[in-house]
Amino acid sequence: MKYYNIANGPQHVSAIVQGCMRMPALSGADAAKVIRTAFDCGINFFDHATCYGENGAAETRFAEAFPLTGLQRSDIFIQSKCGICPERQEFDWTKENILASADDSLRRLNTDYLDTLLLHRPDLLFDPAEVAEAFDALEKAGKVRFFGVSNLMPMQIELLKKYVKQPLVINQVQLSLEQSQLIDQPLYMNNKATDMSVSRDGCALDFCRLHDITVQAWSPLQFGMFGGTFIDNPDFPELNKALGELAERENVSKSAIAIAWILRHPANMQAIIGTMNPAHIKDICAAAEVQLSHHDWYALYLASGKFLP
Ligand SMILES: NC(=O)c1ccc[n+]([C@@H]2O[C@H](COP(=O)([O-])OP(=O)(O)OC[C@H]3O[C@@H](n4cnc5c(N)ncnc54)[C@H](OP(=O)(O)O)[C@@H]3O)[C@@H](O)[C@H]2O)c1
């Protein structure tokens, strides 16, 4: 496994993070296998959100499973996210909701503190002064160690930074070989011939690098928003051929190569994987040992359907 020290944030965190969004479907015993397998493969960082599963079921299942793993709370980093309220059909970054959500997560996860708390998706009505008050209260109470955001544009981060005194250490965004706008746009800059030149994220990746904000790539094996995986998917023949060739050369799985493609980027991004299959977790973690060359990286990028201008 590769480990990073997040600037102004948690230290020695694994480059691959185990996402827990799909955990509600598992029994407690199966969830324990997922957590323990991930840990044994070097993963020490687990990603949650208040909205994963009905009434926070992912967090509840995780807490139910954790004692079965033989691990201690201090062995791992736990991250949760707040602000998405599916039951109300709104996004909510009010102080009241941030505080209540953090307390709900702590209770469900059966822990005293979150290592990181992220604002999940922008509340269009957010008041940065209220967010700042909520973060101060959570920090003062020792309930949250570090703060960050998810799916946020640079200008919204700047606006928050004007009020929030804690460093925003993470921006969790969607990135995979098939969902790579974050990387694409600067390549096609000012090109009228393709809508790849349209900036949809305000150059979030470079902004985060400039401001020492660690990017976490969510759904690293998916196409579309939640289209399914492109691994072994006949709709992506070129990409699977390129992944297959490198997988054979490196003696790892295609999924490991797809994750290695993210880890090869010099931004030191964390990849948040979502599989609930222990064998897939083991396959993927081999990615940390794979050294893709500059040429390999571009070959995969082009095989995913992009072209060089
Ligand atoms: N911030 C946000 O807005 C946001 C949004 C979505 C997700 N997330 C986070 O990102 C995490 C990962 O998302 P994700 O689950 O969509 O990620 P993913 O790792 O891209 O996809 C995992 C899915 O692909 C399937 N899959 C099929 N073949 C596979 C193979 N060979 N290897 C591995 N997986 C394979 C898995 O099924 P099996 O279980 O059968 O392997 C699982 O259903 C979530 O758990 C959550 O923590 C964040």
The ligand as a MOL file (V3000), in Angstrom:
LIG
                    3D

  0  0  0     0  0            999 V3000
M  V30 BEGIN CTAB
M  V30 COUNTS 48 52 0 0 0
M  V30 BEGIN ATOM
M  V30 1 N -18.8610 12.1340 -2.6090 0
M  V30 2 C -19.7870 11.6200 -3.3710 0
M  V30 3 O -20.6690 12.3100 -3.8910 0
M  V30 4 C -19.7890 10.1290 -3.6000 0
M  V30 5 C -20.6920 9.5710 -4.5240 0
M  V30 6 C -20.6550 8.1880 -4.7280 0
M  V30 7 C -19.7550 7.3870 -4.0240 0
M  V30 8 N -18.9240 7.9660 -3.1120 0 CHG=1
M  V30 9 C -17.9450 7.1330 -2.3290 0
M  V30 10 O -17.1830 6.3870 -3.2550 0
M  V30 11 C -17.2130 5.0110 -2.8830 0
M  V30 12 C -17.0090 4.1500 -4.0910 0
M  V30 13 O -18.1070 4.3000 -4.9970 0
M  V30 14 P -18.5260 3.0960 -5.9370 0
M  V30 15 O -19.0150 1.9550 -5.1480 0
M  V30 16 O -19.4070 3.6510 -6.9930 0 CHG=-1
M  V30 17 O -17.0660 2.7290 -6.5450 0
M  V30 18 P -16.4440 1.7320 -7.5780 0
M  V30 19 O -15.3110 1.0970 -6.8840 0
M  V30 20 O -16.1530 2.5210 -8.8120 0
M  V30 21 O -17.5630 0.6680 -7.9530 0
M  V30 22 C -17.8440 -0.4360 -7.1310 0
M  V30 23 C -18.9100 -1.2620 -7.7940 0
M  V30 24 O -18.3570 -1.8870 -8.9500 0
M  V30 25 C -18.6240 -3.2900 -8.8560 0
M  V30 26 N -17.6190 -4.1090 -9.5190 0
M  V30 27 C -17.8710 -4.9170 -10.5520 0
M  V30 28 N -16.7720 -5.5600 -10.9320 0
M  V30 29 C -15.7940 -5.1880 -10.1140 0
M  V30 30 C -14.4110 -5.5240 -10.0120 0
M  V30 31 N -13.8240 -6.3980 -10.8470 0
M  V30 32 N -13.6780 -4.9290 -9.0650 0
M  V30 33 C -14.2670 -4.0540 -8.2190 0
M  V30 34 N -15.5750 -3.6900 -8.2630 0
M  V30 35 C -16.3280 -4.2620 -9.2220 0
M  V30 36 C -18.6830 -3.5580 -7.3680 0
M  V30 37 O -19.4000 -4.7630 -7.1800 0
M  V30 38 P -18.8830 -5.8810 -6.1000 0
M  V30 39 O -19.2270 -5.3270 -4.7490 0
M  V30 40 O -19.6610 -7.0630 -6.4610 0
M  V30 41 O -17.4170 -6.0260 -6.2990 0
M  V30 42 C -19.4470 -2.3460 -6.8770 0
M  V30 43 O -20.8270 -2.5070 -7.1130 0
M  V30 44 C -18.5540 4.8350 -2.1590 0
M  V30 45 O -18.5620 3.7070 -1.3090 0
M  V30 46 C -18.6140 6.1230 -1.3820 0
M  V30 47 O -17.8320 5.9930 -0.2150 0
M  V30 48 C -18.9020 9.3180 -2.9130 0
M  V30 END ATOM
M  V30 BEGIN BOND
M  V30 1 1 1 2
M  V30 2 2 2 3
M  V30 3 1 2 4
M  V30 4 1 4 5
M  V30 5 2 4 48
M  V30 6 2 5 6
M  V30 7 1 6 7
M  V30 8 2 7 8
M  V30 9 1 8 9
M  V30 10 1 8 48
M  V30 11 1 9 10
M  V30 12 1 9 46
M  V30 13 1 10 11
M  V30 14 1 11 12
M  V30 15 1 11 44
M  V30 16 1 12 13
M  V30 17 1 13 14
M  V30 18 2 14 15
M  V30 19 1 14 16
M  V30 20 1 14 17
M  V30 21 1 17 18
M  V30 22 2 18 19
M  V30 23 1 18 20
M  V30 24 1 18 21
M  V30 25 1 21 22
M  V30 26 1 22 23
M  V30 27 1 23 24
M  V30 28 1 23 42
M  V30 29 1 24 25
M  V30 30 1 25 26
M  V30 31 1 25 36
M  V30 32 1 26 27
M  V30 33 1 26 35
M  V30 34 2 27 28
M  V30 35 1 28 29
M  V30 36 1 29 30
M  V30 37 2 29 35
M  V30 38 1 30 31
M  V30 39 2 30 32
M  V30 40 1 32 33
M  V30 41 2 33 34
M  V30 42 1 34 35
M  V30 43 1 36 37
M  V30 44 1 36 42
M  V30 45 1 37 38
M  V30 46 2 38 39
M  V30 47 1 38 40
M  V30 48 1 38 41
M  V30 49 1 42 43
M  V30 50 1 44 45
M  V30 51 1 44 46
M  V30 52 1 46 47
M  V30 END BOND
M  V30 END CTAB
M  END
